[in-house]
Amino acid sequence: MVIDQVAFDLGSDILGYLILHEIDAVSVMGCDHANKCSTDFLILSAQRAAELGGQSGVIELAKSVAAKSVLIADTHAEAYGVVTSLGGRIVNLSLPKDMAQDDARQFIVTLLHGTGRALVRSDGSRRLYDLARRVAKSDVSVFINGPSGSGKEVMARFMHVHSARKDKEFIAINCAAIPDNMLEAMMFGHEKGAFTGASTSNVGVIRAADGGTLLLDEISEMSLQLQAKLLRAIQELTVTPVGGTKPIKVDVRIFATSNRNMTDECRMGRFREDLFYRLNVFPIQTQALRERPEDIAAIAYELVMRHVKDVTEAPLLSPGAIDLLMAHHWPGNVRELENVIQRALVLKDGPVITAEAIMIDQFSITDIKSQTATAQARN
């Protein structure tokens, strides 16, 4: 991304925030004959666009930095709105002048960065992602532990994207969702005729992820018998398909996740200790959402962008709506927040999600109206 900081209150703030999260971003001043730029987005203020003479001047600036699209942000508008022109290549974003700068920055970077993950605010989350970047560069197995819905798969995908295997496959399999007899065939593959219904052979997900990364989600649900076969595959770096006799070499990095206390699982004999230590070369612990409230708004906006079809349909979260989200305990973590955001997108009346559209599980819409008068007053 290239940011024109001239006459742009948020310009340096946005640039610094993107760089903090290791997203490629430079100032227009950093693009010259010696440092040619090529970018998906040019970002500038509405005032700067006017100084350049309108659309024609903006297009010339975009050409000079080889930008494919342009975002023009007016952070002093009377009301929120998003309008596109030139087939969507120019986006005009209007943000209310009374919108807090931190919220305005968060909305703009969420609109732009396109990583598929929230650019979190809390110090704990940033330290966790910094650690994950470092771990990603190695080739060790990683065990990601944390509450259900706390983003364990997001973390696994993040490490894959930042690893040397990023151009190869990332394959995730949910060990809790598949019957054990089917899970073995899905993981290790099978030969034609290996069992009833096996009319063709199948390579299995381990071989399909060869050269890349395999995520074994909720591995604590795997049977002891299958754990033993997986341990041998990891030790030998080979797999033997169901119904086959010849081991096949594989090169795959394994991530595993669980929401259980794995020390207890091993002590109770429900999980093989030797397999756990093979997988737990580097442990990563994700946090419950209630432990990082500063991340709620960032994640909420990321979820909004995920569930709208077009940038012009992306609604703003009102201060009252954000207050309600911040006040909730989130026992279901990010998965629960995603449900609430999807409901809000259905219930909203206009381009802004207000407190009335926030429907949290234990409340009815009527209850929300009666209990959030203060929050609504801020909308």
PyMOL commands that set and color helices and strands:
alter all, ss='L'
color gray80, all
select helices_A, chain A and resi 11-20+28-30+46-51+55-64+101-113+123-136+152-161+180-188+204-208+219-221+224-236+262-267+273-279+289-291+293-307+311-313+319-327+333-347+355-357+365-371+373-377
alter helices_A, ss='H'
color red, helices_A
select strands_A, chain A and resi 2-3+26-27+39-45+67-77+81-85+90-96+142-145+170-174+213-217+238-239+248-249+253-258+282-285+316-317+352-353
alter strands_A, ss='S'
color yellow, strands_A
deselect
rebuild
show_as cartoon
